[in-house]
Amino acid sequence: MSIISVENLTKDYGRGRGIFNVSFEVEKGEIYGYVGTNGSGKTTTIRNMLGFVFPDSGKICIDGLDPSRQAAELMRHVSYIPGEIAFPSLPTGTDFLKLQAEYNGVTDFTYMNYVADKLDLDTTANLKRMSKGMKQKTAIVAALMADRDILVLDEPTTGLDPLQRDNFLELLRGEKEKGKTIFLSGHIFEELEEVCDRVAMLKDGRILGVVNMHDLRHKTDRNYEITFISPQSAAAFAARIQSSGCAEGTPGLPETEDDGLLTDMEKAGMQDIRTNDCKVTLSLPPEMSGALFRAMARYKILNIRETNVTLEDVFMKEYRK
């Protein structure tokens, strides 16, 4: 059941800035990632979702509410971590968290203290003098202690060191186990790949596609990076496996004609072939490995490396398109 529905959302700031015809649905209880480069429209999407700005067109429904008309009521169901944090004029983090607890009706501070300890946060520190990381951790504690059904997190790990990021991702897994729905924007692929169920990929305000992380984690295709002795050999090899035959005199290609080592089906099975100086990268199903090594037999190879297909690989492939 969808708890967040965004349909043909457009907010146009002019000169190609904004978001355009963005559509996605987030199922109840899932962690939905939203990845893109800086300026791609992640924060603009979130601001529209929470009713901070109004879209030019499109529809948004979160837990049955329209943020354009019911933003105040919506925030009773949502905990939010903004990308840019600004605290009120209070002496310490403890004072801020107590104020947040009072606002959210929190009287049991057990979980608040647990999250603070997990993130190694000293809540007694001066609020205005906190580092970026300390402010981020304070915002995380405030969001999680409210115990809302929906978490909307805009690049929440900014300023956290690697250990604290791991601890934060562990906290997110715990929230998911409680049945919470989490919308998580970011640009660190490894984090999203580790915890998300699905990830929408954003470029220039438009969604390129949505990746099912279960399918990606169990993807059988293999990535290979092959280093040749020269750029000419790399280019010749790439040309050979992308066509039914190479033109006479192709630099680096053996003098003999293509002898049918690769069938048309085998050549078609080798996907996303790219060359960069002496290197060729490609992906193919496991059963195609034999055909790949046969094709390499006549070339001088310095190195071959097999890698798993990652979320970043998928994103960059779609981004280049």
Disulfide bonds with the S-S distance in Angstrom:
none
